[in-house]
């Protein structure tokens, strides 16, 4: 799976470490931002083949940021991870064209399969 670069946003240090561990095992190269402003600035670069947005709760702010990401980079697969997600907000994410939405804890094999499918979509 190497050769694809990803951009991730996560304000949770534990989640970032878990993501780094999974990506190291998969030989994926990720830039991880813990500040939403830095994540949005990094979106301007056209070097990422996959995005990951990790949110504690999926709420109206998450939907707003996801909508913004989809408008800037509509063809790049976006995966959303969260600890909690109400059905109404999850439906809004899917309406925005999110590639996959899942809740923590995320199994390494499952995330590897999700990344693999997202990467195939970009090729």
C-alpha positions as CSV (number, residue, x, y, z in Angstrom):
1,X,0.0,0.0,0.0
2,X,3.0,2.3,0.0
3,X,3.2,5.3,-2.3
4,X,0.0,6.9,-1.1
5,X,0.1,9.8,1.4
6,X,-2.7,10.5,3.7
7,X,-3.7,13.5,5.8
8,X,-5.4,12.9,9.2
9,X,-7.0,15.2,11.8
10,X,-7.3,14.0,15.4
11,X,-7.4,16.2,18.5
12,X,-7.0,13.0,20.6
13,X,-3.4,12.0,21.3
14,X,-4.4,8.4,22.0
15,X,-6.2,8.1,18.7
16,X,-3.2,9.7,16.9
17,X,-0.8,7.2,18.4
18,X,-3.1,4.3,17.5
19,X,-3.4,5.6,13.9
20,X,0.4,6.0,13.7
21,X,0.8,2.4,14.8
22,X,-1.6,1.0,12.3
23,X,-0.1,3.1,9.4
24,X,3.4,2.0,10.3
25,X,2.3,-1.6,10.0
26,X,0.7,-0.9,6.7
27,X,3.6,1.1,5.3
28,X,1.3,4.1,4.8
29,X,2.7,7.6,5.0
30,X,0.5,10.0,7.0
31,X,0.6,13.6,8.0
32,X,-1.4,14.0,11.2
33,X,-2.7,17.3,12.5
34,X,-4.1,17.9,15.9
35,X,-5.4,21.4,15.1
36,X,-8.3,21.9,12.7
37,X,-6.7,25.0,11.2
38,X,-3.5,23.2,10.3
39,X,-5.5,20.3,8.8
40,X,-7.4,22.7,6.6
41,X,-4.2,24.5,5.5
42,X,-2.7,21.1,4.6
43,X,-5.7,20.4,2.4
44,X,-4.5,23.1,0.1
45,X,-1.7,20.8,-1.0
46,X,-2.7,18.3,-3.7
47,X,-0.4,15.5,-2.5
48,X,-2.8,13.4,-0.4
49,X,-4.7,10.4,-1.7
50,X,-6.8,9.8,1.4
51,X,-8.1,11.8,4.3
52,X,-9.1,10.7,7.8
53,X,-11.1,12.9,10.2
54,X,-11.2,11.7,13.8
55,X,-13.8,13.3,16.0
56,X,-14.8,12.7,19.6
57,X,-18.5,13.1,18.7
58,X,-20.0,13.6,15.3
59,X,-22.1,16.8,15.7
60,X,-23.0,19.8,13.6
61,X,-19.4,21.1,13.8
62,X,-18.0,17.8,12.4
63,X,-20.6,17.8,9.6
64,X,-19.6,21.4,8.8
65,X,-15.8,20.6,8.6
66,X,-16.5,17.4,6.6
67,X,-18.7,19.4,4.2
68,X,-15.8,21.9,3.7
69,X,-13.3,19.1,3.1
70,X,-15.6,17.5,0.5
71,X,-16.0,20.8,-1.3
72,X,-12.2,21.3,-1.4
73,X,-11.3,17.8,-2.4
74,X,-14.4,15.9,-3.6
75,X,-12.6,13.0,-5.2
76,X,-10.3,12.1,-2.3
77,X,-11.7,9.4,-0.1
78,X,-12.6,10.7,3.4
79,X,-12.9,8.3,6.4
80,X,-14.5,9.6,9.5
81,X,-13.8,8.0,12.9
82,X,-15.6,8.9,16.1
83,X,-16.4,7.7,19.6
84,X,-20.1,8.6,19.3
85,X,-22.3,9.4,16.4
86,X,-26.1,10.0,16.4
87,X,-27.9,8.5,13.4
88,X,-29.0,11.9,12.1
89,X,-25.4,13.2,12.0
90,X,-24.1,10.0,10.5
91,X,-26.7,10.3,7.7
92,X,-25.5,13.8,7.0
93,X,-21.9,12.6,6.7
94,X,-23.0,10.0,4.2
95,X,-24.9,12.6,2.2
96,X,-21.6,14.5,2.0
97,X,-19.9,11.6,0.3
98,X,-17.9,10.2,3.2
99,X,-16.2,7.1,2.0
100,X,-16.5,5.3,5.4
101,X,-17.7,6.2,8.9
102,X,-16.8,4.0,11.9
103,X,-16.6,4.2,15.6
104,X,-13.8,3.7,18.1
105,X,-12.3,1.3,19.0
106,X,-11.1,0.5,15.5
107,X,-9.6,-2.9,14.8
108,X,-6.3,-2.8,12.9
109,X,-7.4,-5.3,10.3
110,X,-10.7,-3.5,9.7
111,X,-8.9,-0.2,9.2
112,X,-6.4,-1.8,6.9
113,X,-9.2,-3.1,4.8
114,X,-10.9,0.3,4.7
115,X,-7.6,2.0,3.7
116,X,-7.1,-0.6,1.0
117,X,-10.5,0.0,-0.5
118,X,-10.1,3.8,-0.3
119,X,-6.7,3.6,-2.0
120,X,-8.1,1.4,-4.8
121,X,-10.7,4.0,-5.4
122,X,-8.0,6.7,-6.0
123,X,-6.1,4.6,-8.6
